[in-house]
Amino acid sequence: MQDLESRLSAFLDRRKANKSLRAPVAKQNLIDFCSNDYLGLARSITLKESIAKAYADFGQLGATGSRLLTGHHPLMDQLEQQIAQFHNAQTALLFNSGYDANLGLISCITRPSDIILYDKLVHASIHDGMRLSSATALSFAHNDLEELTTLLQTHQEIKGALFVVVESVYSMDGDYAPLSEITSLCQEYNAHLIVDEAHATGIVGPKGGGLVQEFGLEESVFARLHTFGKALGCHGAVVLGGSTLRNYLLNFARSLIYTTALPIHSLISIQEVYNLLDKNGNKIKQELTGKVKFFTEKVKNSTIELLPSTSSIQSVLVPGNEKVVEAAATLEKEGFDVRPIRYPTVARGEERLRVCIHRHNSVQEIEKLIASLNKI
């Protein structure tokens, strides 16, 4: 029998050899073109002060237990109602993270007779949810409506339920799903659509409500997922859907049932962010859109080749793990925090610099970044 230590070391050595070994790195005093803090809310002094003021009325730190035991607080009910109303949803159910939400939702609602059709670029948490489910999972090429149609036609007579799972804005390419067309296909073939809005929350749709709301598709989508740890600058996630779905998840979603609930401070942070979006969501979203447009227009007159995207996520292809790591290191020396996205996170040959444009990035910072990218 192979020694366990040797086996683990062999896997790590393989990662080292192809320049894909991961390790957390805290980089200080660099200009942020990397984080998912698209709206700059994680660094907002005003928001920090409003959260502190609201939190002063609560003495409790930890949630003390899972939500179905001692971890429930009336503020959770209030917050879920507020979020459901904001997103034009029937109900909302809080989860500790987007990963927990996808894992719990997809793993528990499916049965062996069901089929899941998913875009091949969906997030790892969706893949892990499908692995834990008992359904058959089949992928279709990214945003390929023709292949999705073929799969729906092929499986429309199955005994179980048919699901389609997509993201609204894709985390690595930064492009949008053709949601209107996908929704129409799901209605035609009686499929249940699940949309992960993680990278659309706060930056797409009315007041940042997401791509589903942008197109008015709220009543046509079986479940929506919004996360708070990206553009909203705090932590946690929510699944939006009907009352039956909410009650089912409360009873069968293991990632919700068997974990300690979100603490009061997180609940207040989420509430204060939604108060901010309700008042100024359109304004701050437009400020971000202006910065993204400035970047993409400037790049048109450069040697930089971007993947097609109008979102905050702008990817510069630099094929090869070693090359993309070197490119990121060069940018770091010039004062920019831009991280390399390597295989196996993306397909081999599609390694890239993932540039995130933020509301807090100045015009001068964006111009300097473009100049540095041109050198690379």
Secondary structure, 3 states (H helix, E strand, C coil): CCCHHHHHHHHHHHHHHCCCCCCCCCCCCCEECCCCCCCCHHHCHHHHHHHHHHHCCCCCCCCCCECCCCCCCHHHHHHHHHHHHHCCCCEEEEECCHHHHHHHHHHHHCCCCCEEEEECCCCHHHHHHHHHCCCEEEEECCCCHHHHHHHHHHCCCCCCCEEEEEECECCCCCCECCHHHHHHHHHHCCCEEEEECCCCCCCCCHHHCCHHHHCCCHHHCCEEEEECCCCCCCCCEEEEECHHHHHHHHHHCHHHHCCECCCHHHHHHHHHHHHHHHHHHHHHHHHHHHHHHHHHHHHHCCCCCECCCCCCEEEEECCCHHHHHHHHHHHHHCCEECEEECCCCCCCCCCEEEEECCCCCCHHHHHHHHHHHHHC
